[in-house]
Amino acid sequence: MEAGAVSREPPPRIDASADVVVIGAGACGLAAALKAGDAGADVLVLERDGSASGSTSMSSGFVPAPATRFQWTAGIEDDTPDRFLADIMAKSHGSSHARLAALAARTIGPALEWLADRHGLEWIVLDDFLYPGHSRHRMHAVPEKTGAALLARMQAATERAGIPVVCDARAVRLFVDDLDRVRGVELLRPDGAAEIVGCGALVLACNGYGGSRELVARHIPEIAGGLYYGHAGNTGDALTWGEALGADVAHLSAYQGHGSLAHPHGILISWALMTKGAIQVNTEGRRFSDESGGYSEQAVCVVSQPGGVAWNVYDQRIHDFALAFPDYRDAVAAGAVIRAADLSELARATHLPEAVLQETFIELEASRSGRRKDAFGRDFSSLPPFEAPFCGVRVTGALFHTQGGLVIDDNARVVRPDGAPFPNLFAGGGAACGVSGPNVSGYLSGNGLLTALAFGFLAGEGALDRSLN
Ligand SMILES: Cc1cc2nc3c(=O)[nH]c(=O)nc-3n(C[C@H](O)[C@H](O)[C@H](O)COP(=O)(O)OP(=O)(O)OC[C@H]3O[C@@H](n4cnc5c(N)ncnc54)[C@H](O)[C@@H]3O)c2cc1C
């Protein structure tokens, strides 16, 4: 059976049941499971893969949150969610779903503190660079600074809480009664065996539709030709169920893109390099955009360059800074980072035309020193000049995850177009409508894990109350 089916018949049998069933064991699903478990619910998590990983474990694991005690301890002044909300709305030029953005902005701080206090997660705040659009240092990460470590820590907490995560269990069909109450979930095992789990409440935490070529082509044609670099198993099942049930959906054209994926190595090169002064040139050696705008929209700019690739170019100072990032160190180890003693050597190693590259460097210095205005409007005035040796990484643009999805209420319950909630159906993370508006440029760094953890927290909180068991 194809996933995404809805049956209006009663389940023919129940093989197991739980107060709260969660579909998907990423950041959203585990946050929901832990929160529901804290409230005393009997919780079961279904995960299609043999072991949980999801997009969460592929991510950098950076979570933006305002007004946290971790910021306060680090001496960062960011004392209200309002400023964060203003940053979210400014990045999307006011087109984010305003209620959901406010909900996420005020929930994420308490959610991170709860994960620390109740489940032992440690948070550090990244305070040595600002992603475009963030007016304060508010990116939180676990000490390892990777999404894999974030997920591993959440998995360990789930295990300590005694919550079963059933792997190799792909949810394919929902059993929904005449009052739109979800009564059970059919799952398929890899050998084709089917099982039915009864549920008091259901949380959809199975992310978006980046893994479905068909859904990407339908909703986001501008990136359909680009690489998908998120978790392959996120094939839009929540969206398909929601649409079959008549749920409200929004911003299906929204997504997180990224314009800096080492190619062909497939390793993320952090946009933090750009914030320190790196530039991007195309294979002709020419810059083509304002790199300080944001990595998400840059995906489309890079994909539309000759060959769909670009080169990140920077110097030793930026290279040394970047070595703090685990994925950058992976890129160095994989041979993706070319190092050159001077510009001629860089041109030879990258096959970029030396004369044009030279011209690009001269223009850059002129913009930096204020002798001319940058052709793309980037402000280089506060950045030090490039100094040899230089580095180059060939990159491409990619789709990281989709941001559109099911509209939820303030308790993370899925709603109908008239705003009325489904009685016991919840959603969060990439399954829900995000806070980036309808365009790629609306994605403020961290909007992904923001709604995964904040809405997962709310779904877990509400699910036991709404459980039919
Ligand atoms: C390279 C990369 C870097 C990123 N960096 C950041 C970052 O630093 N900060 C940030 O905020 N965001 C980042 N993101 C985005 C972030 O990873 C996602 O927004 C976030 O992980 C979504 O969490 P989730 O729990 O909704 O989904 P996921 O973590 O993808 O979990 C969904 C789970 O559901 C499972 N599943 C799917 N369908 C079914 C089904 N039918 N039955 C059972 N299980 C199912 C999947 O196998 C998966 O395990 C990044 C993304 C990528 C790809």
The ligand as a Tripos MOL2 file, in Angstrom:
@<TRIPOS>MOLECULE
LIG
   53    58     1     0     0
SMALL
NO_CHARGES

@<TRIPOS>ATOM
      1 C1         22.1340   19.4760    5.7600 C.3       1 LIG1
      2 C2         21.0670   20.0950    6.5940 C.ar      1 LIG1
      3 C3         21.4200   21.0210    7.5690 C.ar      1 LIG1
      4 C4         20.4320   21.6020    8.3490 C.ar      1 LIG1
      5 N1         20.8090   22.4240    9.3740 N.ar      1 LIG1
      6 C5         19.8720   22.9690   10.1770 C.ar      1 LIG1
      7 C6         20.2200   23.7540   11.3010 C.ar      1 LIG1
      8 O1         21.3940   23.9060   11.6580 O.2       1 LIG1
      9 N2         19.2180   24.3380   11.9940 N.ar      1 LIG1
     10 C7         17.9040   24.1490   11.6860 C.ar      1 LIG1
     11 O2         17.0430   24.7080   12.3480 O.2       1 LIG1
     12 N3         17.5370   23.3310   10.6820 N.ar      1 LIG1
     13 C8         18.4770   22.7310    9.9350 C.ar      1 LIG1
     14 N4         18.0980   21.8920    8.9280 N.ar      1 LIG1
     15 C9         16.6660   21.5390    8.8130 C.3       1 LIG1
     16 C10        16.3080   20.5150    9.9080 C.3       1 LIG1
     17 O3         17.1490   19.3990    9.7720 O.3       1 LIG1
     18 C11        14.8430   20.0570    9.8010 C.3       1 LIG1
     19 O4         14.0100   21.1700    9.7070 O.3       1 LIG1
     20 C12        14.4490   19.2600   11.0530 C.3       1 LIG1
     21 O5         15.3870   18.2500   11.2970 O.3       1 LIG1
     22 C13        13.0610   18.6600   10.8850 C.3       1 LIG1
     23 O6         12.8160   17.8040   11.9670 O.3       1 LIG1
     24 P1         11.6280   16.7640   11.8830 P.3       1 LIG1
     25 O7         11.6080   16.0310   13.1820 O.co2     1 LIG1
     26 O8         10.4000   17.4420   11.4260 O.co2     1 LIG1
     27 O9         12.0450   15.7780   10.6820 O.3       1 LIG1
     28 P2         13.1520   14.6260   10.5660 P.3       1 LIG1
     29 O10        14.2930   14.8480   11.4680 O.co2     1 LIG1
     30 O11        13.4420   14.4660    9.1270 O.co2     1 LIG1
     31 O12        12.3860   13.3460   11.0910 O.3       1 LIG1
     32 C14        11.2960   12.7940   10.3650 C.3       1 LIG1
     33 C15        11.3210   11.2830   10.5570 C.3       1 LIG1
     34 O13        10.0940   10.7380   10.0800 O.3       1 LIG1
     35 C16        10.3700    9.4840    9.4630 C.3       1 LIG1
     36 N5          9.2440    9.1690    8.5760 N.ar      1 LIG1
     37 C17         8.8720    9.7850    7.4370 C.ar      1 LIG1
     38 N6          7.7470    9.2320    6.9410 N.ar      1 LIG1
     39 C18         7.4020    8.2230    7.8040 C.ar      1 LIG1
     40 C19         6.3290    7.2620    7.8330 C.ar      1 LIG1
     41 N7          5.3640    7.2310    6.9090 N.pl3     1 LIG1
     42 N8          6.3030    6.3630    8.8660 N.ar      1 LIG1
     43 C20         7.2700    6.3680    9.8290 C.ar      1 LIG1
     44 N9          8.3040    7.2540    9.8260 N.ar      1 LIG1
     45 C21         8.3610    8.1780    8.8400 C.ar      1 LIG1
     46 C22        11.6890    9.7280    8.7530 C.3       1 LIG1
     47 O14        12.3540    8.5260    8.4550 O.3       1 LIG1
     48 C23        12.4310   10.6020    9.7780 C.3       1 LIG1
     49 O15        13.2060    9.8240   10.6550 O.3       1 LIG1
     50 C24        19.0700   21.2860    8.1350 C.ar      1 LIG1
     51 C25        18.7060   20.3620    7.1540 C.ar      1 LIG1
     52 C26        19.6910   19.7600    6.3900 C.ar      1 LIG1
     53 C27        19.2840   18.7430    5.3700 C.3       1 LIG1
@<TRIPOS>BOND
     1     1     2 1
     2     2     3 ar
     3     2    52 ar
     4     3     4 ar
     5     4     5 ar
     6     4    50 ar
     7     5     6 ar
     8     6     7 ar
     9     6    13 1
    10     7     8 2
    11     7     9 ar
    12     9    10 ar
    13    10    11 2
    14    10    12 ar
    15    12    13 ar
    16    13    14 ar
    17    14    15 1
    18    14    50 ar
    19    15    16 1
    20    16    17 1
    21    16    18 1
    22    18    19 1
    23    18    20 1
    24    20    21 1
    25    20    22 1
    26    22    23 1
    27    23    24 1
    28    24    25 2
    29    24    26 1
    30    24    27 1
    31    27    28 1
    32    28    29 2
    33    28    30 1
    34    28    31 1
    35    31    32 1
    36    32    33 1
    37    33    34 1
    38    33    48 1
    39    34    35 1
    40    35    36 1
    41    35    46 1
    42    36    37 ar
    43    36    45 ar
    44    37    38 ar
    45    38    39 ar
    46    39    40 ar
    47    39    45 ar
    48    40    41 1
    49    40    42 ar
    50    42    43 ar
    51    43    44 ar
    52    44    45 ar
    53    46    47 1
    54    46    48 1
    55    48    49 1
    56    50    51 ar
    57    51    52 ar
    58    52    53 1
@<TRIPOS>SUBSTRUCTURE
     1 LIG1         1 GROUP 0 **** ****
